[in-house]
Amino acid sequence: MDSITHRPDAEFLDPYSKGLPPTSRVTADTIGSQGWNIRRGDTSTPVAVLRTAALDANVDIMRRYCEAAGVSLAPHAKTTMSPQLLDRQLAAGAWGLTAALPAQARRLWSFGARRVLLANEVTDPAELHGLCLSLDKDPSRELLFYVDSVDGVRIAEDAAEAAGSAGRRLAVLIELGHEAGRTGARTLDEALTVAEAAAKSRLLDVVGVAGYEGTIGHDRTPETLGRVDTFLTGLRDLATAMAERGLLRPGREVIATAGGSSFFDRVTAILGPLGAEGFRVVLRSGCYLIHDHGQYAALTPSTTAEWALPAFRPALEIWTTVLSRPEPGLALVNAGRRDLSHDAGLPVPLAAWRKAAFQGAAVDLMPGAHISALSDQHAFLRIDPASPLAVGDLVALGVSHPCTTLDRWNLLMLVNEDYDVTGAARTYF
Ligand SMILES: Cc1ncc(COP(=O)(O)O)c(C=O)c1O
């Protein structure tokens, strides 16, 4: 089983990391024994908090889902790029890790992970060279990446040749795209032309097909689900056509991969039958681990009637402090666009708490509380003028789309359900 063997947990954390109290000299290993509590106000704010009960639940739900559906998981590591969190996913049986960039792939190898699915084209010879060197450095490492053009095949082949290591072949997946989507050949015929070019290569192994349905839509209306299903059916047809035409490298395990965190139920429904044709079906969901209070809360398959497991739970909260209540219905808290996602909706206030220094109790945010705007370092919290929320109180915010919040943090506090800090996860974006 793959695992993270190099966790920089014993290194001192940057004492200026957001969330650390002033003058902290701690490591990720020792942070959990400081006796800090978020609601008591022991950390500085803003602070990014991961509720470990939700993380544990989400890891376990996805493990059980994949087992029951007979599919594998290579969670997208770009969501967290955190060795501590990736380790949990690998320990729960993930088949490998997904990366979006060559630098992420090299980073994952530096953590000790072995199998990396680079879910992208690599068309920079220097990057390909770097990947070849990393593979040569440790033969236990594995890489799969995408091609969607004959030019891409040629560039990969030239780079493999230039890197020149005897016997090493590069494993490629033929990517199918969808109209108005991102990368990926747009038609079955175009994809087969790429597959034929790659199959003739002396240095490339064609090991399957790849696609991404998450860019098709951001709702679960019948129309969007219909388009998702049509796309995935095309991907399945491509896999079958490549097998029939002998374009897959004999003797290698073959892969069919798709699946973010919104429509992975459709991926298992439509690509699942490829299992009987010898393909390993690999999901690449990443956000399920953190989940959210917005886009994914609405889109996750765990909201559907067919879902037979517990629902995914939001793990991430950004705790902030009220700086000012300058108008009756307005509070300003100390986190903004530098700390919070806003690409898929504004953050939502979840709870408020009066710090121990003042009273140590929950504060009623009252109905209708919402964030109306963000500036770089402030959020505008609209509240009922009668709300008892006061300057100095803590406000917890949930986000929509975890990736673009996590990007803004290099340190995440792990907390239990009482908000005791039990550890830390570092990120390496
Ligand atoms: C190619 C690809 N695969 C998988 C994923 C993971 O999807 P999600 O972030 O919904 O978990 C993404 C996310 O952007 C992606 O771009």
PDBQT file of the ligand as one rigid body, heavy atoms in Angstrom, charges set to zero:
ROOT
HETATM    1  C1  LIG A 501      -9.010  16.806 -13.725  1.00  0.00    +0.000 C 
HETATM    2  C2  LIG A 501      -9.610  16.822 -12.363  1.00  0.00    +0.000 A 
HETATM    3  N1  LIG A 501      -9.854  15.650 -11.753  1.00  0.00    +0.000 NA
HETATM    4  C3  LIG A 501     -10.392  15.593 -10.516  1.00  0.00    +0.000 A 
HETATM    5  C4  LIG A 501     -10.704  16.740  -9.828  1.00  0.00    +0.000 A 
HETATM    6  C5  LIG A 501     -11.266  16.645  -8.428  1.00  0.00    +0.000 C 
HETATM    7  O1  LIG A 501     -12.565  17.150  -8.353  1.00  0.00    +0.000 OA
HETATM    8  P1  LIG A 501     -13.121  17.760  -6.974  1.00  0.00    +0.000 P 
HETATM    9  O2  LIG A 501     -12.306  18.988  -6.733  1.00  0.00    +0.000 OA
HETATM   10  O3  LIG A 501     -14.555  18.057  -7.287  1.00  0.00    +0.000 OA
HETATM   11  O4  LIG A 501     -12.953  16.743  -5.935  1.00  0.00    +0.000 OA
HETATM   12  C6  LIG A 501     -10.466  17.980 -10.439  1.00  0.00    +0.000 A 
HETATM   13  C7  LIG A 501     -10.803  19.235  -9.733  1.00  0.00    +0.000 C 
HETATM   14  O5  LIG A 501     -10.725  20.315 -10.246  1.00  0.00    +0.000 OA
HETATM   15  C8  LIG A 501      -9.910  18.024 -11.728  1.00  0.00    +0.000 A 
HETATM   16  O6  LIG A 501      -9.650  19.190 -12.361  1.00  0.00    +0.000 OA
ENDROOT
TORSDOF 0
